[in-house]
């Protein structure tokens, strides 16, 4: 009898431990790459631009690297992780050739309003320039940081030095490391990174994305935060410079950085099979050969964006080809749904509805209903 009792007790302990493990709150990574057009994501390198010496120094080499007669091969050359992994295990929205659209809701179509829309779920009509102005709108990251499941486990790293203002770091009460901001020298990696940053002679408002990713990965490995925002910025920088060659090369680098990060989380027991990536951009760019590097209210194409998602809460639907439109302001509600935290009531402003994704199985939440595009009202 004692043996049976002991076995029953052990079984109960195992079941309890397993139940506790399944209740573990899911991890969310929001990754943005500034001003990356949907055209390059879904079409790969543009033949007219690859051959245009106004925007490319070595056209023959760039063709060897990224050009092909097949759209599928071009985009796979440019973004192999997106098309070999996300397209098979996750979902990609925004190929307008199938009338599958992702649009911004804000009327301005540049960075501050775009990132505000991503993180707050709200397309603010009030004009805020790309400058150090503290955001008045509450964002989903600070909401998560105020919850019991995620408190003290939210962090953001960005190349662009305006992120601390967009996320209102003083009010949000979580760390936002941006631009060439010095990192706390709590370990040798941060000391090394600070030294490297100090040696950068021509510092701009956008830090090298490789440095941003290095800082983020070191922090993730040391502290295992549950919610991470990573804002990459050099895609926009090279586009504004009119360098289509550097723009393409950096898109390829972004794809590699995201691939490395995904490999890391899938090989770390803390993150494995309990982490969802949401990847997007803050605005589009011009559609034409002579406007691809521009974006603002009066440049057609500036409001056309894309979105990719990968992880346990995401159905592996691949490239979406249905006639449908979603909006950038639906990211915040999707994050709150996946984490089981109701942001809509706490936001203090209207937000877009969650995308029709599945909740993480561990939370045993109902499947979200497709959002109605017109419901994301503007104040």
N, C-alpha and C positions, 0 to 999 in steps of 0.2 A: 504493500500500500504506500509505503514511504517513497518507493521508487516512482510509482505512478504520480503521487502528489508532487514530487520534485519535477518530474517531466512536465506536468500540467503548469506548474509555476513558471518553469523556464519558457514554455510556449506562450504563456500570458505576457511575460516580460518581453519576449521577441515581438509579439504582436503589438504591444504598446510602443516599443521602440520604433517599429516600422511605421506605425500610425503617426508618431511624433515626427519622424523623418519626412513623411508625406505631407505634413502640414507646413513644411518649410516654405517660407515666402519666396516666390520666384524672383530671379534676378533680371534686371532690364538694362540693356545698353542702348543708348540713343546716339547714333553716329551721324554726323552731318558733314558734307563736303561742299564748301561754298560755291554756289553758282555753276554747278555741273549740269549741262544741258541734258534733257531726255534724249536728244538726238544721238549723242555719243554713247549713252547707256544702251540704247536699243538698236542703233545702226552701226556703231563702231566709228572709225575714222571717216570723215566726210571727204569724198574723192576730190571735190572742187577745192577744198581748203588744204588738203595734203599737197596738192600740186601748185598752190598759190605762193609764189616767192615773196609776196608782200607779208605773209604771215609765217613762212617756213624758210629756214636758212638752207637746209639740205633736203630737198624734196625727194630725191632718189632713195636716200637712207630711210626717211620716214615712211615711204611706201613699202620698203622691205620689212620694216618693223610692224606696221599696222594695217596696210592696205590689202584688199582682196576683192575679187569680183562677187563673192558671196557675202551677203549681209551677216549671216550667222557666223562665218569664219572671221569677219572683221571685228565683230563685237566680242567674240571669244578671244581673239588676239589681244584686244585692248583690256578686257576685264575677265580674265579666265575664272576667277573665283565666283564672280556673279553668275556666269553662264554654265559653269560646271558643278557648282554646289548650290547656290541660292535658287537657281532656276529649276533644280531637281528636288531640293529639300524644303524650299521656302516659297515665297511668292514675290512677284515683281509687278508693280502697277505703273502705268503711264505710257505704254506704246500707243501713240495716237494714230498710227496706221490702222489699228483695229478699233479706233474710236474709244479706246480705253484711256481715260484722261485723269490726270492729277493736276489740280489748279491751286494757286494761292487764293485766299479770300481777301487779303488786304489789297488796297487800291494802289499802293506805292511801288511794290515789286523791287525792293532792294533789301539789304541785309537786316537791319534792325527790325523792321516790321515783319520780315519773314521768320526770324528766330523767335520773336515775340509770339507769332502765330503758332509755331511748333510747340513751344513750351507752355504757353498759357491757354491754348485752344481758342484764342480770341483774336479776331482780325480788327485791331483797334483803328478807329477812324482818325484818332488824334495823330497828328504828324510828329514823329520822333526821328531826328536825323541819325546818321551813323556816327554818333558822338557819345561821350561819357555822361549819359543821362540815366539816372536810376529809374528803372521800370516801375510804374505804379500798379501794374497788373500782377496778380498772384500766379505763380507757375506751378506745374504739377510736381516738379522736383522738391520744392519747399513743402508742398502738401505731403508728399511721401516722407520727407524728413521729419514731419511733425507726428507721424503715425508710430505706433508701438513696434510694428514689424520692420520699419526702415529707419528709425531715428538713429542718427549718427553714422549711417551707412550709405550716404549719398555724397557724390563728389563729381566735379566737372573739370575737364581740361580743355583748353581751346587755344588755337593758334592766334586768333584775332583777339586783340586786347580789350574789346568792348563787351565781351561776354559777362564779366562780373557785374556790369551795369544792367544788361538785359535780364540776367537772372537775379538781380538785386541782392548781391551777396550779403550785405549787412543785415537785411531783413530776413533773407532765406535761411541764414545761419548754417550753411554748409560751405565747404571749401571750393573755390573756383580759381584754378591757376590758369592764367591767360597771358598771351604775348610773351615777353621776355621777363616776366615776373620771377623773382628769386624764389626757389623752393626751400622749404624748411630743411636745414642741413642735419637731418636726423639719422642719415646713413650715408655711406660712401657713394652710392649711386647719385643721390641728390647733390652732393658736393661736386662730383664729376660733372654733372649736367650744368650746374651753376657756372663752373669754370668754362665749359664749352660755350655757354650762352655769353659769357663775358668776352670771349674771343671773337664773337660775331661783330665785325666792324660796322656794317651798315644795317643797323637794326631798323625795321619798319614796324608798323602797327600789327604785322602778321609774322609770327614766329615760324621757323621752319617746321613743317608738319612732322618730320621725322623726330624732332626734339619733343614735340607735343606728345607723340605716340610713345616715345621712350619714357617720358615722365609718367604718363598714364599707366603704362604696363608695369613699371616699377612700383607704383603705388598700389595697383591692383594685386600684384604678387605679395606685397607686404601686409596689406590691410584687408583684402577681400571685401570691398564695398559691394552692396547689393544693387545699387543703382548708379550707373556711370553715364555721364554725357561727355562725348568727345567731339569737339568742333574742329574740323580741318579747314584750312583757309587758302592754300596755295593754288587750287584750281581757279579760284576767282582772281587771284593775283596775276597769274600768267595770262588769263583771258584778257584782263584789263590792259595788259602790256601788248596785246595783239600778237602774242607768240603762240600760235596754234600748235607748233611742235612741242614746246615746253608744256603746254596745256595737256596734250595727249600723253606725254611721258609721265606727267604727274597723275593723271587719271589711272594709268597703269600702276603707279606707286601706291595710290590710295587703295586700289583693289588688293595689292599685296599686303598692305598694312592691316586691312580688315581681315584678310585670310589668316594672317599670323595671329591676330587677336582671337579669331574664332577657334583656331587650333589650340591656342592656350586655354581658353575656357573649357574646351571639350576634353582637355587632358588634365584638368584640375578638378579633383573630387568635389570641391565646394561649388563649382559652377556647372559641371558636366550634366547635361540633360535637364538643367533647371534654369537656363539662361536664354533670353530672347533678344535678338538684335533687331532694332528698327533703324533703317538707314535711309536718309533722304537729303534734300538740299533746301536752301532758303529761298531761292528764286531761280527763274530760267534766264535765258538770254535770247538775243535776236535770232530770227530764223534764217536770215539771208547771209550770203557770203560777205557782204559789206557791213553786217550788223551783228555777227555772231558774238563779238566781244563786248557788246553793249547790253545794258539792262536798265530800264526804269519805266515809269508809267506810260511813256509814249513810244516805247520800242515793242513791236509785236513779237510775242513769244516769251516775254519776260515773266509772265505769270504761269507758264507751263513748266511743271516740275514732274517728279517721279518719286516712287517709294519702294523700298524692298524690306522684307521681313523674313526672319529665320529663327527657328527655335521651337520649343515644345508647345507653345500656345498657338502655333501657326500651321494651318493646313498646307501640305505640299502641293499647292495648286500650280506652281510654276509661273510662267509668263501669262498674265491675264489678257484674254482676247475678247472679252465680252464688252458690249457697248455700254459703258458706265463711266460716271464721273465721281471722283472723290476729291477731298480737299485737304490741304495741309493742316488746317485747324482741327482735324480729326485725330492727330497724333496724341495729344494730351489725354483725351478721353479713352483712347485705345490703351495707353499706358496704365491709366487708372483701372480700367477693366481687367487687364491682364494681372495686375497686382492685387485685385480685390479691394481697392481703395476708391471710394466714391469722391472724385474731385469736383464733379459738377455742382454739388451743393455748397462746397467750400470755396469755389473759385471767386465768387463775388462778381462774376460777369458771365455772359452767355458763352458757351463753348460748342464746338462741333461734336457730333455723336461719334461713338466708337465704331471702328470698322468691324465688319462681320467676321471676326476671328474667334477661335475657340479660347476659352479661358484655360490656364494651366491646369492639367488634370489633378494635381495635388490639392488644388483649392476647391474642386468639385463645384464650380460655378456654372450657371446656365450659359448656353451659347448666346453670344450677343446677336441682336437682330441688326440687319443692314441699316445703316444710318440713311435718313432722307436728306439729300443734299441741301434742300431749301430750309431745313430746320435750324441750321447754324446761323441764328439771327445776329445782326450787328446792332450795337448800341448807337 
